[in-house]
Amino acid sequence: MIQITLPDGSQKSFDGPVTVHEVAASIGPGLAKATLAGEVDGKLVDASYRIDNDVALRIITGRDEEGLDLIRHSTAHLMAQAVQRLFPDTQVTIGPVIDNGFYYDFARDEPFKPEDLEKIEQEMERLVQQDIPVFRELMDRDDAIRFFRDMGEEYKAEIIGSIPAGEEISLYRQGDFIDLCRGPHIPSTGKLGAFKLTKLAGAYWRGDSNNEMLQRIYGTAWGDKKQLKAYLKRLEEAEKRDHRRLGRQLDLFHFEDYAPGAVFWHPRGWTLFRKLIEYVRGRHEESGYIEVNTPDVMDRALWETSGHWGNYRENMFTTQTEDERVFALKPMNCPGSVAMFKQGLKSYRDLPVRMAEFGKVHRYEPSGALHGLMRVRHFTQDDAHIYCTEEQMEEECRRVIELNLSVYRDFGFDDVRLKFADRPENRIGDDATWDKLEGALKGAIDAMGLDYAYNPGEGAFYGPKIEFVLRDAIGRDWQCGTLQVDLNLPERFDATYRSSDGGEQRPVMLHRALLGSLERFTGILLEHHSGNLPLWLAPVQLVVMNITDAQADYVEQAARELRSLGFRVETDLRNEKIGYKIRARTLEKIPYLLVVGDREVDNAQVAVRRRDGTDLGAMSIAELAEKLSAEVASRGAIDDN
């Protein structure tokens, strides 16, 4: 008798071995039809997996996260099968699951064309209609190498050759197609169908630029057509919101080939960037931080002490002077902060020290990874490092969490997820120390009554961390702020403070970022608001425009008065029709458009329009200033996304 324990604690008994699918069928025909795989004692297995002893079982369907991954991985195999049917001279290499989809790399002499994607999709649909069963097969490693070489699949044979000798290899077969795979997979091709091939790209074999260039086909797959349609609509919306397009449209920034990964800020973009710094600086001052600035270039010895030279050297920009001293552009602000803390004797009475820095950092990112403002080589971080006693840890963690959440609300992000990561397998420090660090972080979250996701073993080697993940207006997640607790750098740099008994004590070091990279956060902001930045952030808040030349002097006077009240104002005195000027300035997403005709001059007023087209009527400069000042003070967002 075999006992199967289900997630709700109920049990089912069977007289002999039983498959995952048979267990599902015993529960109900609907579940049997929806079953994609199973989780047996924590391990994912195929629906055909035979259970021959007492186990805990969870049935996996398309509604589960694991089920969605299975669908995407199996759709990658489906695509590879369709490609080889249509283009028999093609070799398959690897085809993993990625966020929201999958890709497969192919080796083929003739390049794929965009119109080939539609042909491949149609062939995939035919394979789905055939409902081809998917089987798992096992093969000895050396036999598998010969098997794929005989098929002409040299890349597959090379992959298998890198697996240790003597290991058993699992293959998955569907009809005339077979592929190397750990599995599990869906039971048959008929379980698929909600997919779309999205783009072509090039990729080096095994990611090495010294190897052959392969052709990559990207796709997305979902549990049903409704989910697929919603995702494609999000993609379309994301394309409209692309910060690179908005950067050009709003004249904010650009990039140049002779400075890859570095931003050329235009006047409007630099104004926005300065507003971000001004805002964060104000929040720092309210929260008791001191601001410092450390050098951009520092000697190799500093980075050896911090551990970056040994662990991060390949991502650092370095130079050597005539006296053979090696210097590096800083990739992180932390070592400079510790060096600053060590200046002068610190007492327990001085703690906590909350030390903030808008530090310029440089990291060598591969050229293929660069992506507008989202992935750059030269950027500014709103870093802060808090030095405190162990007794102060939990309270300081709570203060950081409160500050982060408050900051995100001001920028229009109300849906923020916290992720807590505890000790990794490879770490420094004893378990007692980790217990204290983790207890402080978790204690702060629990004391605030906040929910959080748990990422076991994903902490830094020197301490646990919290990640702040922002969900934007179209449902995408962005990891921005972080909070990490560290005893490693104070130890490496021999940082101490004088304790109450007169002895020397190591401070606890909290690493904290609010926005993270200011460049990246600017890109996230632009996409979240679709360029319609709230009034308090908009680089140009108002534009005053005339109908005829007769109002030009009044327009200049109104602009001067508004600037004197602290608003960012432009004028538009071009010899164009007012409708044209309104349309042009609306496309620039300026929050308020002020129109002046003879009537407005006579009444000492301006006609006020919002960028969404709402006509607010005529009002005096004083009335307008009062309204706008209230909106700026509340940091409200114009609801015109």
C-alpha angles and dihedrals in degrees: 000000000000120000118209115195114204126206093262090057095254119131136217124199127213130187094226145351113332135185125237089247092052091053089051090049090052088058096048144315093248092057091045090055092048096046114117101164142326141244109226115190089336096313123112113234138171120272087246092058111128117228113206103168140038110295145158109249134193118186112225119216134168089272091067123084089234089050092055090052089051090051091051095046091047090048088055088057089046090054092048090051091050091048093052092048091052098035107028093180091067124109120209121221120169133341116184134174116255133179108308094352148357144261138209127207117219133191111217133146095221116060120241115247125218090249089058089070091068091050091050091049091052091051089048089054090053090052090051091052090053089058092213114197116241117221133190118224131185124216137174112258096243091045089051091052091052091044094056094040089055087053090052091248098136095162092055090048090052092052092051090046089062090058114095115267117262095031119130114241124216120214130184120216128195113175110302093351126086129176140180109253141149090217155157105196138180115276096247142355090255089075089069131068112114099094143118131192107227114182151345126239142162123250134178118239106267090356093284117132089209090064132076121292112246131193117248125203117196125203143165129223134187141182094259143359093262092059090046092051091049091050093049089050089052089051090052090049091047090054090055090049096045105142092217091059091044090049089060095040094050094037094237108134147334141198132233131206092231091061104037114191094013126108127233102207117208119211094268093045092048089051089055091047091051090049089056091052092044091052095048091044089055092050090049092053091049090051099049101258125148117215123226137170126217130192121278093218121050137168122274089243091070092054092047090054092048092047095240093113091060098039106028106026095118090058096051130093110226139181136188125220128216091266088056095250111149118221131184134205103240115258091187137022099222101092092049089051092054090048088053092049091053093060107105130359114297124205129200084249089065094056137137096048109187106197118186130187136179091214125186108223132185126208128175104237117181110261091240091058096055112111120174112276092336096074118022138151098225118046147142124246126200090219126171131180121200119202113199145145122268089253090056095048100093095046091048090049090051091050091051093050091049091048094049094050092046091050093051091051090055089056093050100262109130098157106072124160124202121214120195119202122189136194118327123217091252107054145131126240132044126283092256091059092047090050089057095046095046091043091055094051096043091041091057093051094044093047089056092049092237126154119231140177118242121229105185116210095004098110123116116271089252101045150338122282146199121219122202112215118194121205111211133212094278097043102264120139123228123187106216120146126044138189120198131177115216139184094162103080095044087054095046093049094038091236113176144165131206109259126214091265092054096255129119119263134183115243121227110242120214116197110207136177126177105187096007108206107019090207092054092044089053089056091048091049093051092050095043092052094033087235092304095119118188116261095257091056103034110114089219112032101177139017121197115205135181131223095212136004089262090077097047096103093049091049090055091046093050091048092051091050093049092047090052087057090056103262125136104238138175130186128220111203096156118144092248134117113274092240090058092049092048092051093047094049092044089057087054086059094230106171099228131027117198117200123197124197132158092281092054091049092050092049096039090239142118127225106236126213129173120225090250088063098258111149110219094181129231123321140162122262089251093052092047093047091052091051094047094045090056091050093049092047092052091046086224122173123228104241098231103110 
